[in-house]
Each structure stands twice: as structure tokens, then as C-alpha cells.
Amino acid sequence: MSRTVNRAVEYKEKICTSLTTLVPRVIHPNPNLMRKVLLAAKSSHRPLGRCPEVIHPTLRLARCFLCYTKNMKGWQLLVILMGFFAGVVIESLYQLPVIVLAGIGILAFLSGLYWRRVADVRYLTVSLCLLLLCAGVVRTQWYEQQFIDSPLLTQIGERVTIVGTVSREPDERANFIQLFVQTDTDTVLVRADRFADVRYGDVVEMTGRIEQPEVFETDTNRVFDYPSYLKVRQVQFIMGFASVQLVDRGQGNPLLAGLYIAKDHFVATLEQALPSPEVDLGVGLLLGVKQALGDELETAFRQTGIIHIVVLSGYNVMLVVGFFWWISSWFLQIRGRIIFGLVGITLFALLVGLSATVVRASIMAAILLIGKLMGRLYDVLRALLFAAAVMVLINPYILLYDIGFQLSFMATLGLVLVLPQFESTLQTHATGLKLRDLFMATLVTQLFVLPLLMFHIGEVSLVSVIVNMLVLPMVPIAMLGSFVTGLVGLVWVEAAALLGLLAQLPLTYIIILATWFARLPFAAVVVPQIPVWVMLGMYLVPAGLFAWWRWSRQVGERGEVDPIADWVVEEENASGVDVSKETSTPPSTPIAFR
């Protein structure tokens, strides 16, 4: 037994001796400090695996990496994530050769080694940026694998019969219903009769002509990449006006099925208490169902720039988060409120369909609550970058082909850069916003999404700022009134009808404002098609000027001379005679500083 222990101790000493000469140079920028840690472990009489001072090299490298990235500035993290986004964009538009990808990986490795040598975080930034560029390329290739070698590719244009499960909540339109049907190999978008009795989780048999979506031109002469838009939703094939036969029910996720049933019951109750179109707007504000508005009212909302309130923007989600926090504050402590808020955010996001804006706002709100739980400060810029990185990692096509993600990200980025206190104020006490803050937030948001609107949509609202100023203060009231009316209607329909009279007032106010401003001849203008480089220039040029202004301001602050650097501060006694005889006061020194 003693011989075995002696061998183990000797083996540990050899390993520690090797690590003291090798590991500090590879893992830690301060080799002497790391060597002291390993020598301390060598002198102990515990097995190597049980020495807390000795850390596995991989874990040590991870800890060292986290130590540097935690102290990185916002622009450094932005540069790193831009590498990942660049990799996704390059692979989405082009096929990057393997040799080029390998070369980028080698450059990242060399930059990382040089960082270990000089301990300059700039080389770490470059290394991580190039490494994440390769990761973005690989992730996009992996995502595109699901659209290759599908058995339905050989049946394009033919009339086929397939069986699948409705994987998402049916999308009801004016004349038809859209179903996302998951088969064994693909997800097919099916258009069927609007009155078909189909729900989430149903197994259906569909008969129709299988086709691939095509690019088409919009009313504003923009080319809409419909195939890529559907690939964001993992759809490669469509089936128009198919014959749908029900095979089985209840094959979906029980939690989602229960949420959708409760949602339908709530909407039906609300429809009994509120007239149309007020009930349609109420449902849109609470659940993001903009199809319920109708074509005329939806056009008015789009021309006045307030369509975002019925597609559940971050503003709506943060109001819901604030409501959860207020409700839980009556009966839960801080830890319970945070857990309640996280569960509520998750269920709400699942209920309304996980759109890009909802997911972005939900992730940021979850980070805020988790930060409160851990006692950490909330950095809005880092939360935004983290949310965007997670969403692009899960679905790379969302970066280029989901307009909602682009608009939501740029609008929030504008608030973060120009009004850094706006979103944190909104999340904590939304009613405390001043009119000036609301005006600035609306103006900044419209400016930051303007290039995207000009490029993708081609229609720009000239009254959006004033309409948002008039409408946004009423949105929380309208949402609260609609929610309470629907909730009371679940137990007492007559009382809900009385509450509906009050809830109808803010909804009617929003509708009247939208329709009146939409009738103005200058409410919205159609702009000509602009090239992509013009759109990018509209972002890059102001960004460059802003960065130059910040840099010049920091340089100016560092170069300022202290105006009292050459003054001498001396003490006096009560009679005014100088106590210190060694130091003489210059004649120009003010009497207050002698």
C-alpha cells in the first residue's frame, strides 16, 4: 500500500514539474504567478486530482478567456460578434471554399498565440472575430443541410398525397387558412379552406400540387425573396388550396396545445364583450394577431407607422414583463418574483408564436431578471448582442431574410446607443417616462429603421413620429383594459360587457387617430428602389462619424490640462500667518487656496 502511495506522489510531482515549465507559457499571461500555483500543489500531499490549486489546462484556458472577455468593452464584443454575423452572411450568399475557411482558422490561431505572448486584448479580439467567422460559416452550412436531398424534390409540380402533423398554430387569413405541416422529412406550408376544422397537433392527410415558392414583386416594386423567407421557418415546399382530411388529434406538445386552447377561449370571450374593430385591435395588442384587423385598418396602421403595436414589438413585451412583475410583487419575495417573471415570459412567448421581436425582447427581459437574481448590473448593449447572437446561432437565415428581426434589432440598437437609459426605465417603471423621452425614443427608432424600410418596404410614413407620440401612451391602458375584460368574461359575461365599455375608449381613440392621419395626402410616400450599398452607407457613414466624434472627445479629455495644477495649497492659523515657512505662496495664487 505504501509503495502505491509513493508512486502516486512521485507521479504527481513529475506532472507538476512538467506543468510548471510548460503550462504557464501556454495558458496564463503571467507565467510566474501560474508557476507559483503549481509549485504549491506540488508541495502538498494530496492526489493531483483533488488539489484545488491545480486546474486542468482546458479549464484554466476557459477561465482565462472569460476573465478577458468579461472586461472587454462593448465595441470589442461588437467586433467579435460581427465576425460571427459576417460568416453567416458570407455563407448565405456565397459558398466559401474549404481552403479559405482553413486559412482563416490558421490566422485566428496565430493571432491567439500572439495574444498569449504580448497579453494585448486587441489580438484576442481579432482571434475571436476570425474564429467566430468560421463558426458562422459552419453553422450556416449545417442549417442548410435540411433542405438538401428531400424526397419531395422529385415530385415538384405533381399532385401528391402526404400525411403530417400540424406543427404550429393555424394562421387564419381572410379567404384561407395556412397550416405548417411536419412530415417525416420536411415542413410543408399548406393553404386550405378557411373553415377547415384543424388545430395544432392534428394529424392530417393533404392532397394537392406540391410546389416550391418563387420570388415575386411587391406593390412598391420591391423584389421579395419568398423562398428564403420561408426557409427561415424551415419550409421549402408549399401546397396551394389542398384538400385536408383529419386523421388524428392531440399529437402535438401538450403544453402548447393547452396554451392555444386557452388563447382561443380568451379571444372568443373578448369578442362577446367588445365590438369590431375594437376587439380586433385588442387581440392584436395582446396576442399579436394583426390579421384580425382587416386589410383597410392594417393599411392605415402601416401608413401611420404604428403597425408595430399589433405585431408585438419589444414595447408590448416589456409592458407584459412589467405587468408580471407588478402582479407578483403583491404575494412573492424578490426571488419568487424573478422566477414567476421568467416562467411568465416563456409562456407568453410560446403563446404568441415566437416571432423575432418577441424572442429578442424575451431574451433581454430574461437577462434582466437573471441579473437581478444574481445581483448583477444590467448592460442593455451586451444583452442585445447576446440575444442577437443566440437567435442567429439557432437560425442563421434570420439575419438576412427576416425583416422583423432586422427592424427590431436596429430599433433597439438606436435606443441603446442614443438613449441608453430608455429601455431600462421602461422595464422598471414604464409610467415614469417623460414626454421628451418618448419623443426622442420615437424619433431615434424611426431614424434607425429608415434605411431598412426604404430598402425592403419602399414606403415611409411622414407622420409616424407624431402618431406614435399620441398613440403609445394609450397602448398600456388599452392592453390592460382588454386583458381585464377578457379575464372577467371567463367567469362573468355580463360584467365583462360593462368593462368593455371602458376598454373600448382607448381602442377607439387609437383607431380614430390612425384612420384620420392615414387619410392625409402626405401620410406616407413611396420611395424609389435603392441599392444595398446605399442602405449600408446610410448606416456606416453616420456610425463612422459617431465613432470619430467619440474618439476625438476621449482624446480631448485626456489632453486637458488641470487649471490648478501649478497652484500651491497652504495652511493658515487663526491670525492669518503662514504656518509653513518652507513654501512660499505665489502672488497670483487666490487667497482661498492659500
Secondary structure, DSSP 8 states (H G I E B T S, - for coil): -HHHHHHHHHHHHHHHHHHHHHHHHHH-S-HHHHHHHHHHHHHS-S-GGG-TT---HHHHHHHHHHHHHHT--HHHHHHHHHHHHHHHHHHHHS---HHHHHHHHHHHHHHHHHHHHH--HHHHHHHHHHHHHHHHHHHHHHHHGGGSS-GGGGGTTSEEEEEEEE-S--EE-SSEEEEEEE-SS-EEEEEEETT----TT-EEEEEEEEE----EE-TTS-EE-HHHHHHHTT--EEE-S-EEEEEE---S-HHHHHHHHHHHHHHHHHHHHS-TTHHHHHHHHHH--GGGG-HHHHHHHHHTT-GGGGTT-HHHHHHHHHHHHHHHTTT--HHHHHHHHHHHHHHHHHHHT--HHHHHHHHHHHHHHHHHHHT----HHHHHHHHHHHHHHH-TTHHHH-HHHHHHHHHHHHHHHH-TTHHHHHHH-GGG--HHHHHHHHHHHHHHHHHHIIIII-EEESSHHHHHHHHGGGHHHHHHHHHHHHHHHTT-HHHHHHHHHHHHHHHHHHHHHHHHHHTSTTSEEE-----HHHHHHHHHHHHHHHHHHHHHHHHHHHH---TTTT-----B-TTS-BS-SSS---TTS-GGG-
